[in-house]
């Protein structure tokens, strides 16, 4: 099937979202299907075809495609790629258009319907079509389906329900391109000959500085356009009756017409103008027009790709093609809004030598951006070319309470706001606050957020506009007090949610959450807002430091370490400026724990050393002991075992001095874990068994689970595999009860490894797959890589070499992302072996080259020798004997320098054999 514009648009948008999300592995996207309820089974090959523009998802995958789009957009936001999130309805329209095109190409209705021979077409009063119209493929297809003579997607002649849709409305914020789309659609309908009775256009000026156009005046204009002579026009009161009569006459003659009413503000304004079937009406409005019996097509800002394309078409020069990254940044700063892009295009056309980076730099300062998004003069429709002026036209039609609501919402930090948070911000009742929010949605100054129900979001430029107004009206709005109330709401609710994360705790401050799951749902939904609130709160507000403390457990259990690092760093600075040394130490202690989890171990050692000094100076022996314990953990991970042992002993002595039995148990567990890591697991089993019992007695299921996990590791190292499996399963039960998903992921990985070693391959594969899923959910990319490597080794042992290649490839990429170059090199070595086993020798050589570069960067001479030897053997198998001999000779030299004569001799023998074959020209 030939590639069509609609399918290409879908593929381009999906690929853009995928790239913006950091190219997650296809295996990860397969797991996304398994996480749906019910599960959606999808093959890697199917995903590959979608992402590479080979097939369009059919109806079986609708639910999965929406979940995929949501996941990719959340990942893009997490990595900060600047990708503009699109609502689910937009993706549905895009997919429907692509699928419709595919079906048409397989024998469905043609894209255009030629009009049957008949009378000459009626009058057309449309404005000229926009030159270089771009994008909006999905929305355009929906509109054309609604305008088509037989109506509806698919266009079947028996589709009576779709044909009954006479009125269609394009709704969206000011400057989003509603008029351009409606006019373009009407011109497309004209080309298809769908409206022989004519196409009539009127701007109702519902959002202009002047008065709205009266419906009688519109009817007069339409009647004249349809050929009614001036002398035959009725009086003012009868013009609408004459218009209705003319519509009936046109219908009886089989000459349907299209009425395009632009800039409608109130449904009551145009009711008398709307035709009945077989005619059609197409409206544009900043209002949702929900009271009209109309099919609404919501219009949102452009996708990044379409926004860049519009800028390119506007400039008509080579700047976008040559400065693609700068163009992407520029359209993002314009909020992907067509009006803003048109203004920037006009400004850049005036300065043909100005580079896009300079223009983007100028827009970077949010305080001046709206002032810069303006151009002298008006657009083709007589409206000012200024984003602020466009938004002002919507703003002035709000009630005073709605205006205040918009101004205060702009002051709320974070990407969206819940109804409950808005109640705290506005100081209003829930019913009235929600009515105000819905009113702003109707006029497209606010939109329902895609993160979930009862959440509301603002376009970036609307936020800048409202925030500017809010700062001017701050005193009258009570802005400072309102935002303070919001921060108190976030802090109090976060503390209550935190109290639900520990199953051992009972008694909660209020009834906001009935259980732990409800608390977690709130934390997940509000996480971005809570982080933003903590960073935005003034130093004197309790939220500036309290939120980092309230969220510490949540961040730790679910792997949100980047957030923890940001908040703890900020909180420590606030405490430091206030002279609160113990508060600073507490924040730094949590910061150090987060740094361990992201493998910034040297920095963590420095942080914990600072905390130890703070606590010692303050005479706080208990917290000094805790800091020493954490310092020992960091040193252990750095394999600085003697220092770690001495630090654990110091911690244990202090815990004993202060009578802290729980702390003593933790220190014992730390020393036992150290023994395991240092290669003395036999010293750890008895201690860890005792520690597990102590934690069980005090009811600390999380610490019990972690001790059991360490016990499982010690038993596995001793070859006591069945006992290790039991310990790991007990650990999982405790950790799941405590809700520690991060530790659950690492324990699943260790269990999977032991099951594989025990010959229980099926159980091992399932357990490692579960480990990968949990690590992905908690953003533990290093743990995910480790589990993926173990799964690759298992598949290699099962001689499923293609699967092993996929797993090792993913794991190597993840190790590279986390900066673990040693593990990356090791995994590349495994990958090379799997490629050789799969018969992909050329690919194995490429991978070996990558591994060799890493080994040399790390100064890993043993690894370098092994890679050189493997490369030599593979090159020899390919018949590249001279090159093979060179690599093998180099390997022999490396092994000789390492004092390993055995491996040196082996490599040299292979080198001699390869050189001999090269001289004889013999095949391998």
C-alpha positions, 0 to 999 in steps of 0.5 A: 500500500502506498504511504498516505499523508494521514498514515505518515502523520501518525507514524511521524508523531508516534516516532517523535514521541518515542524519540522524545521519550529517550527510545525506551526498549521494545521489551519495555513497551511489550511489558506495558501491554501486560500491565493493562487490564485486561492484558494486551498481548503485543509482539516486538515485531508489531511495535517495530513496524509501527515505529518504522512506518510499516503498519497502522495499528488495527482496532484490536490495539486501540486501548494499547495505543492510547496507553503507549502514547500516554507512557511515551509522553510521561517519559518525555516529560520525565527526561525533559525533552520538551515534547508537548503532551497531546490529549488522548482525544487528539491521538484517537483522531490521529489514529482514526484518520490513519486507519481510515486512509489504510482502509480506503486504500484497501477498497474503502471510499475514495478520498474525494467524491466527485459531484454528479453533473448538475446545475452550476455551483452556488455562491462561495464567500469564503476567505482565501485558503491559507497558503502553505496550510500544514498539520491538523491532518487528523482533525481535518479528516474528522471535519471532512467526514462530518461534512461529507454528503453521507457523513461519518467516518467510513462514509457509508451511504447507510450511516444515518446517525452520522448524516444526522450531524448537521452542525460541527464546531471547531473549539479551542483557545485563542490563536490555536488556528480554528479559523484557518482549519475551518476555512481550509476544510471548507475549501476542501469540501468545495473541491469535492463538490459537496455543496452545490448550493454554495458555501457561505462564511461570516465572522460573528466577531464574538471575541473582538473589541467591537460589538458582535454581528447581529444575526439579521445582518448575517442573514441579509449578507447570506441572502444577497450572496445567494442571489436575492436582489436588494429590492426583494430583500424583506425588512429586518424582522423578516430576514431570518424567515426568508433565510429559512425559506431559502434553505428549504428551497435549496434542500428541495432542489437537492442543492445543499449548502455549507454555512461557516460561522466564525468566532461564535461566542454564545450558542443563542447568538446563532441558533436562527442561522443554523440549517437543517439536513441536508445542509451543514454548518461549521462553527468556530469558537473559543467556547465549547458550545456544549448546549448546541446539538453539534459534534465538537472537534477540539483543537490543541496547539500543534505537535512539535513536528507540525509547529516546526513545519509551520515555522518553516513554511512561514519563513520560506528560507533555509533557516529551519532546515539548517538549524533544526534543534534551535527551531524545536526550541523556538516552537516550544517557547511559542507553546506550539501555538500557531498565532505565536509561530506566525508572529515569530515568523513575521519577525524573522522575515524582517531579519533574514540573517538572524539565526533562530538561536538568537530569537529563542534566546530572546524568548527564553526569559518568561517575564518578557515573552508575551511582549515579544510575541507581538508584531505591528499590524493585523492578520488577514482577518483584521485581528492584532498579531499579538498573543497577549491581545488575543488572550485579552479578548477571551479574558475580558468576557470572564466574570470577575470571580472567573478572572480572579480564579485564572490569576490565582491558578497561574500562581500555583506551582506545578504542571496542573492542579486538582480540584481539591488543591484549587479549593485550598487556593481559592478559599472557596467551597468545592462546588463553587470552585469547580464551577469556576474551573469548568467555566474556564474550560468552556472558554479554553483558558483552562483544560482538563489535565491528561493526568487524571480526572478532576485535574486542570492545566493551563497552556504555557502562554495562558499561564504567563498572561494570567500570572502577569495579571495576577502580579498586578492584582496580587493585593486585591486577590489575596495572592500571597495568602492564597498560595500559602494556603495551597502550600499548607494543603500540600504539606498537611496532605503529604504528611498524612499520606506518608503516615499510610506508607508504613503498615506498622503505623496506626492512627492517622491525622484525618480521614483524607485517605482510607488506606495505603493505596489511596495515599499512593494514588494521591502522591503519584498524581501530585508528585510534580506539584509537590516538588514544585511547591517545595522549591517555590515556597519561601524559606519561612514557610514550613513547606520549604523544608517540610515537604522534603521530609514528608516525601522522603519515604515515598521517594525512597520506596518508589525510586524518585531519587532525582526529586529527593536530591533536589528537595533535600539539597534545597531544604539543607540550604534553607536550614543552613541559612537559618542556622539550624544545623540539626535540620541541615544534618537531617536533610543531608542525611536523606540526600546522602541516601538518595545519592547512594541509590543513584550510584553517586557514591563518592559524593554520598561519602562526603555528605555523610561525613559532613552529617557526622561532623554536624551531629558530633558538634551538636552532641547528638550521639543518636543521629551521629550513629545513624549517619555513621551507619549510612557512611559505612553503607556508602563505603561498602558499595565503593568496596572500601571494606576496611574503612566500612568495617571501622565505620560500622563498628563506630556506629554500633558502639554509639547505638549501644551507648545510647541504648538504641537496640534497633540501631544496633540491629541495623549496624549488625546487619550492615556488618553482615552485609559487608562480610558477604560483599567482602567474600566472607558469607560464612561469617554473615549467616548467623548474624543475619538470622539473628538480625531478622529475628530482632526486626521481626520482634519490633515489627519492622517489616521493611528492615526485616525484608532487607535483612532476609534479602542479605541472608539470601545472598549469603546463603547463595554464595555458600551454595545453599540454594534452596535455603536462599530461595526460601530467604528471598521469598520471605524477604519479598513477602516482608518488603511487599507488606512494607511497600518497598518496591525498590528493594522488591525489585533487587530481591526479585533479581537475586531470586531469579539468579538463584533459581536459574543456578538451581536449574529452575529455568521457567521460574527464573525467567518469570521472576526476572521478568517481574524484576525488570517490570518492578525496576522499570516502575521504580525507575531503577535503571541500573537494577533493570539492567542487572535483571536484563543481563541475568535474563540474557544469560538464562536465554543464552544457556537455553540456546535462545540466542536471538532473545539473549541478544535483545536482552544484552543489547538493552542491558548494555544501553541501560548500563551506559545511561547509568554511567556504569562503564564496567558493567557496560563492558561486561554486558557487551562481552556477553552480547558479543558471545550471543551474536557469535552464537546466533551467527551474526559475526559482523555485528559481534565485531562491531560490539567487540570494538565498542567493548575494547574502547571502554576497556582502554578508557577504564584501564582494564588491561585484562578485559582488553586482552580478552576482547582482543582475543575474542575479536581475533577468533571472530575475525578468523571465522570470517576469513579476515586472517591478517586482521585476526592475527594482529588482534591475537598478537596484541592480546598475547602482548597484553596477557604477557604484560599481566604476567599470564603466560598461559593465556598469552601462549594460547592467543599467540598459537591462534595468531600463528594459525591465522597468519599461516592461513592468511599466507595460504589464502585458505578458508577458515 
